């Protein structure tokens, strides 16, 4: 199964913070309409809406990579972006985890904030070097313990073929969903995922829809390029079998 999602997970012991306050802190303007939905239906939003729900003592925000990009892609350090600073004002002592992944480009990224300070930030995708700031989390350490370094890159032995080396970008799900598990209590791609994804969500449509980011556009272009290459190879193979 391919995954494309971007989530902000906020530890929430204060039930007095409303959805409207949270959305305002993220720079979301007036809401034109909203509808009942589920986490599963909001896992990958690309229609200018934003999803918000609650699970396991956390607030979950699904944003179609329009806000999370500012946390994961724009900083070149552990500095908080504007939206993160605003969230920390609402939740000054909470742990805030941001995660994102796109299967078409083997992209994954995540950040960890505790008590108003960003402690960890990492992103990687096909053809890109790892961007890593801060100390590894306990979840990362568990994954990295089976890795090895070759030509300054990190690899793991494939579970399917011991002779094959697997690059860091290829184990996107392990990193993404283990980090998310910190707050959700289970992996979205595991047995617990069915219960988590069935949780009720509110899908909100701002008066000014959230715009697709450059990462979304790149992902779409990458996807179409991939399909075009596959189709071309299939057609060439069919021609080869017919004439040779």
Beta strands, then each sheet from edge to edge (+ up, - down):
strand 1: 4-11
strand 2: 31-38
strand 3: 49-55
strand 4: 58-62
strand 5: 95-102
strand 6: 107-114
strand 7: 117-124
strand 8: 131-134
strand 9: 148-150
strand 10: 153-157
strand 11: 165-167
strand 12: 200-206
sheet 1: 2+ 12- 3+ 4- 1+ 5- 6+ 7- 8+
sheet 2: 9+ 10- 11+
end
